[in-house]
Amino acid sequence: MPQKKGMSLAFDGFLLFPDEAGIITEMSGETIFIVDDDEAVRDSLKLLLESHGCYVRDYGSTRDFFREFRKEERQCLILDHHLPGETGVEFLESDDGANLRVPVILVTGGGDQTLKARATKAGALAYFDKPINDSELVTTIFRLLGNSGSAA
């Protein structure tokens, strides 16, 4: 699968149910968790994903997220790497993060191949550099939930 600038997938997925133009227009029943310490980023992503029919919960830290997290079907986590106290990868490497069993997309304002490899090893299935391309993010979420929505 060719890599696009700003995006790295840890798997070779495919789009399951695009409309005729190949564009995802709406999801149904998905819960997307956003963990980012930047409220403007959370608000922007929440607006984008709700416009596609997703239920969105957003948090400023991994601890706030994990305190409220309850595993259900059709969930995905968008996790910022640069967080105060604990990075996104450190959270994924912790016992709490390792036991999530939901697809994780790691986003960062500045990363490198070492971080991408570490994130993949810790369980992230996709990786985005900021600024995030909205359509690529929505497509990636759809792919992850199509392939991993029933992870136990």
LINDA-V820163 format. One record per residue. N is the residue number from 1. BURIAL is + if it has 24 or more other C-alpha atoms within 12 Angstrom, else -. Layout:
n:burial
N:BURIAL
N:BURIAL
This chain:
n:burial
1:-
2:-
3:-
4:-
5:-
6:+
7:+
8:+
9:+
10:+
11:-
12:-
13:-
14:-
15:-
16:-
17:-
18:-
19:-
20:-
21:-
22:-
23:-
24:+
25:-
26:-
27:+
28:-
29:-
30:+
31:+
32:+
33:+
34:+
35:+
36:+
37:+
38:-
39:-
40:-
41:+
42:+
43:-
44:-
45:+
46:+
47:-
48:+
49:+
50:+
51:-
52:+
53:-
54:+
55:+
56:+
57:+
58:+
59:+
60:+
61:+
62:+
63:+
64:-
65:+
66:+
67:-
68:-
69:+
70:-
71:+
72:-
73:-
74:+
75:+
76:+
77:+
78:+
79:+
80:+
81:+
82:+
83:+
84:-
85:-
86:+
87:+
88:+
89:+
90:+
91:+
92:+
93:-
94:-
95:-
96:-
97:+
98:-
99:-
100:+
101:+
102:+
103:+
104:+
105:+
106:+
107:+
108:+
109:-
110:-
111:+
112:-
113:-
114:-
115:+
116:+
117:-
118:+
119:+
120:+
121:-
122:+
123:+
124:+
125:+
126:+
127:+
128:+
129:+
130:-
131:-
132:+
133:-
134:+
135:-
136:+
137:+
138:+
139:+
140:+
141:+
142:+
143:+
144:+
145:+
146:+
147:-
148:-
149:+
150:-
151:-
152:-
